């Protein structure tokens, strides 16, 4: 639990705009293409950052759930 609270030190740049752009792109692609795990693997291979997997997976799954709830095609 302490690791969650100590990751951002005072004076450090804790908010990365590129991460938000990447998660948004993953959410958009996840909603359009309806693929979640393979999309997260592709985005992970592009970045090489293991710490980005959880936000990418959350965005892809959320976009797929929104698609399922608002579409009659599924």
Backbone as CSV, one residue per row, in Angstrom:
resi,resn,N_x,N_y,N_z,CA_x,CA_y,CA_z,C_x,C_y,C_z
1,UNK,0.835,-1.192,0.000,0.000,0.000,0.000,0.873,1.247,0.000
2,UNK,2.000,1.180,0.677,2.871,2.357,0.735,3.452,2.701,-0.629
3,UNK,3.582,1.712,-1.499,4.115,1.981,-2.835,3.176,2.867,-3.645
4,UNK,1.880,2.755,-3.406,0.920,3.582,-4.132,1.004,5.038,-3.713
5,UNK,1.345,5.290,-2.455,1.372,6.653,-1.963,2.741,7.318,-2.122
6,UNK,3.791,6.544,-2.332,5.132,7.108,-2.426,5.664,7.200,-3.843
7,UNK,4.868,6.942,-4.842,5.375,6.959,-6.209,5.572,8.379,-6.721
8,UNK,4.869,9.348,-6.174,4.989,10.730,-6.613,5.595,11.562,-5.492
9,UNK,6.819,11.927,-5.663,7.519,12.731,-4.661,7.269,14.216,-4.914
10,UNK,7.324,15.031,-3.882,7.144,16.481,-4.072,8.226,17.035,-5.001
11,UNK,7.801,17.831,-5.954,8.712,18.424,-6.922,8.935,17.578,-8.158
12,UNK,8.420,16.363,-8.180,8.586,15.483,-9.335,7.449,15.712,-10.329
13,UNK,7.711,15.375,-11.575,6.692,15.480,-12.615,5.868,14.199,-12.619
14,UNK,4.739,14.206,-11.919,3.942,12.997,-11.715,2.897,12.785,-12.807
15,UNK,2.492,13.831,-13.480,1.477,13.724,-14.515,2.181,13.752,-15.868
16,UNK,1.995,12.693,-16.626,2.615,12.596,-17.940,1.522,12.736,-19.001
17,UNK,1.503,13.843,-19.756,0.450,14.019,-20.761,0.465,12.934,-21.833
18,UNK,1.629,12.411,-22.157,1.706,11.355,-23.157,0.988,10.089,-22.729
19,UNK,0.989,9.816,-21.429,0.276,8.643,-20.925,-1.224,8.796,-21.119
20,UNK,-1.747,9.983,-20.849,-3.181,10.214,-21.049,-3.545,10.109,-22.533
21,UNK,-2.684,10.584,-23.407,-2.939,10.477,-24.844,-2.921,9.023,-25.296
22,UNK,-1.986,8.254,-24.765,-1.885,6.851,-25.136,-3.085,6.055,-24.616
23,UNK,-3.510,6.328,-23.402,-4.677,5.631,-22.840,-5.940,6.029,-23.607
24,UNK,-6.056,7.286,-23.982,-7.200,7.726,-24.778,-7.224,7.085,-26.158
25,UNK,-6.057,6.968,-26.767,-5.979,6.308,-28.070,-6.344,4.834,-27.953
26,UNK,-5.894,4.197,-26.886,-6.242,2.788,-26.673,-7.740,2.622,-26.452
27,UNK,-8.343,3.539,-25.721,-9.786,3.467,-25.497,-10.555,3.656,-26.795
28,UNK,-10.109,4.589,-27.611,-10.766,4.825,-28.899,-10.623,3.609,-29.807
29,UNK,-9.416,3.074,-29.910,-9.208,1.888,-30.737,-9.945,0.672,-30.183
30,UNK,-10.012,0.557,-28.864,-10.733,-0.557,-28.258,-12.216,-0.502,-28.547
31,UNK,-12.778,0.692,-28.581,-14.195,0.823,-28.890,-14.506,0.582,-30.355
32,UNK,-13.609,1.005,-31.216,-13.848,0.863,-32.651,-13.588,-0.563,-33.126
33,UNK,-12.495,-1.163,-32.677,-12.110,-2.476,-33.189,-12.613,-3.632,-32.341
34,UNK,-13.107,-3.359,-31.144,-13.656,-4.369,-30.229,-12.642,-5.434,-29.820
35,UNK,-11.387,-5.088,-29.778,-10.392,-6.039,-29.297,-9.708,-5.429,-28.085
36,UNK,-9.624,-6.178,-27.003,-9.103,-5.622,-25.770,-7.697,-6.111,-25.466
37,UNK,-7.524,-7.392,-25.297,-6.228,-7.917,-24.866,-5.171,-7.708,-25.937
38,UNK,-5.508,-7.989,-27.188,-4.520,-7.808,-28.243,-4.157,-6.343,-28.424
39,UNK,-5.110,-5.438,-28.210,-4.812,-4.015,-28.291,-3.859,-3.597,-27.179
40,UNK,-4.063,-4.096,-25.983,-3.178,-3.768,-24.872,-1.777,-4.321,-25.124
41,UNK,-1.690,-5.508,-25.696,-0.382,-6.084,-26.017,0.323,-5.246,-27.075
42,UNK,-0.406,-4.793,-28.078,0.188,-3.945,-29.110,0.676,-2.633,-28.512
43,UNK,-0.127,-2.002,-27.671,0.285,-0.741,-27.050,1.469,-0.959,-26.106
44,UNK,1.501,-2.098,-25.423,2.640,-2.407,-24.560,3.907,-2.584,-25.385
45,UNK,3.800,-3.237,-26.515,4.965,-3.415,-27.380,5.445,-2.087,-27.944
46,UNK,4.544,-1.163,-28.179,4.949,0.160,-28.678,5.710,0.957,-27.630
47,UNK,5.293,0.853,-26.373,5.904,1.670,-25.326,7.007,0.938,-24.576
48,UNK,6.833,-0.348,-24.348,7.792,-1.095,-23.557,7.690,-0.816,-22.075
49,UNK,6.653,-0.110,-21.654,6.472,0.233,-20.247,5.494,-0.695,-19.564
50,UNK,6.002,-1.488,-18.638,5.147,-2.445,-17.936,4.145,-1.744,-17.024
51,UNK,4.478,-0.554,-16.539,3.573,0.155,-15.627,2.358,0.735,-16.337
52,UNK,2.323,0.704,-17.676,1.194,1.245,-18.422,0.134,0.205,-18.744
53,UNK,0.350,-1.046,-18.380,-0.588,-2.098,-18.754,-1.932,-1.942,-18.046
54,UNK,-1.916,-1.607,-16.775,-3.184,-1.493,-16.024,-4.055,-0.356,-16.556
55,UNK,-3.537,0.861,-16.773,-4.408,1.892,-17.350,-4.876,1.559,-18.765
56,UNK,-4.015,0.928,-19.553,-4.426,0.557,-20.909,-5.528,-0.492,-20.888
57,UNK,-5.392,-1.482,-20.023,-6.418,-2.520,-19.932,-7.733,-1.943,-19.409
58,UNK,-7.659,-1.070,-18.435,-8.878,-0.451,-17.904,-9.581,0.376,-18.974
59,UNK,-8.826,1.114,-19.759,-9.431,1.934,-20.817,-10.036,1.071,-21.911
60,UNK,-9.341,0.014,-22.304,-9.854,-0.849,-23.367,-11.112,-1.595,-22.919
61,UNK,-11.117,-2.094,-21.702,-12.287,-2.825,-21.199,-13.467,-1.876,-20.994
62,UNK,-13.209,-0.690,-20.476,-14.289,0.286,-20.285,-14.904,0.694,-21.611
63,UNK,-14.087,0.927,-22.616,-14.638,1.295,-23.922,-15.445,0.152,-24.527
64,UNK,-15.018,-1.075,-24.290,-15.789,-2.209,-24.807,-17.114,-2.358,-24.061
65,UNK,-17.105,-2.128,-22.757,-18.359,-2.167,-21.996,-19.324,-1.074,-22.446
66,UNK,-18.811,0.108,-22.710,-19.670,1.193,-23.195,-20.247,0.828,-24.554
67,UNK,-19.437,0.220,-25.401,-19.936,-0.213,-26.705,-21.032,-1.250,-26.550
68,UNK,-20.815,-2.235,-25.682,-21.834,-3.268,-25.468,-23.136,-2.688,-24.924
69,UNK,-23.028,-1.705,-24.048,-24.239,-1.155,-23.433,-25.015,-0.231,-24.379
70,UNK,-24.342,0.311,-25.392,-25.005,1.285,-26.241,-25.244,0.772,-27.672
71,UNK,-24.912,-0.478,-27.928,-25.031,-0.978,-29.287,-25.881,-2.247,-29.318
72,UNK,-26.632,-2.385,-30.381,-27.432,-3.596,-30.572,-26.707,-4.609,-31.456
73,UNK,-25.500,-4.277,-31.884,-24.771,-5.150,-32.797,-24.105,-6.323,-32.098
74,UNK,-23.884,-6.242,-30.792,-23.117,-7.268,-30.089,-23.967,-8.437,-29.680
